[in-house]
Amino acid sequence: MKIITKQIEHLLNTVPSLRDNDKRLCTHIWYRQIEDKGIDPYQLSTTKFLHLYAAGKVCSDATIQRLRAKIQETNPALRGQKYLERQIKMQAKVKKDLGYGNCK
């Protein structure tokens, strides 16, 4: 797990667009794991990939997503733009619900 965690953290640092896209993050991790097994990702069939996934030879997407979330929880600088947009919207909604900003 430590190796995958470090890979995810490295990718979040170097490719900011992956911070908001778990599917792209998973494919980056899987690509590296397949290469590490000495398999050419461009020659790998879908069936062979599914066998590797089912056998646990590549990390599950759920594990990658949980690790990404944990990394972003402990390192806010690695949070994506969508996270920041959600926070701003939620703050505005809470302020409106509480009646702030309506006073003159």
N, C-alpha and C positions, 0 to 999 in steps of 0.2 A: 504493500500500500504506500510506503514511503516513496518509492520510485514514481508511482503514478501521481501521487500528490505533488512531487517536485516537477514532473512533466506538466501537469495542469497549471501549476503556479507560473512556470516558465512561459507557457503559451499565453496565459492571461496577461503577463507582462509584455510580451513581444508582439502579440496580435490582439489589440484591443477589441476588434470586432467579435472575437470569440466570447467576450464577457457576457454578451446578451444572446448567444446562440448556442444552446446545448447540442444541437444536432451537428453543427460544424465542429464544435469542440470534440465530440465523440469521434467523428471521422478522422480528425487529426491524431487523436490518441490511438485509434485502431490502426491507422496507417503506420505509425511508428512501431506499434507492437508487431504488426505483420512483418515489417522490415527487419525487426530484431530477431525474428524467427528464421530469417534467411529466405523469406518468400518475396518474390517480386509482386508488389501490390497491383501492378498493371496486368499481370498474368493470372491473378487469383480469380477463380470463378466464384459466382455468388453462392453456389452450393458448398464449395469448400469453405468460404467464409462462414456460412451458417453452421457448418460442422464445427469449426473452430469456436464460434460463439457459444454453441450448445454445450461444448465440452469444457467451457470456461477457460479456453486458451487466450481469449481476448477479454478485456474488462467489460462488464455489463454497462449499458448506458445509464442505468439507475445509480450505479456506484460512482461513475464519472460525475453525474449531476450532483450527488450528495457531497462528494469531495469538493467540487467547484463551489457549492453553496457554503460549505464550511470555511474554505479559503477566503471567500468574499466576506463572510461574517467576521473573521478575525483580521482581515486586511481590507478595510473600506476603500482604499485606493484602487483596488482591483474590481470594484463594482462597475457594472455597465451603465450606459446612458439611460436605458429603459428603467433601471432601478431608481436612478435620480429623478426621472420624470414622474414615476409613480409616487415617490415621496413628496414631490412638490404638489401634485394633484391631491394627495391625501391630506397634506397640511392645509391646503385651501379649503377642502371640504370640511374638515374639522373646525376651522376658523369660522366658516359660514354657519355650520350647525350650532356653534356656540354663540353666534351673534356678533363676533368681532368684525370690525370694519364697516358695520352698518350705522355706527354712532357718528353724529356730526357735532 
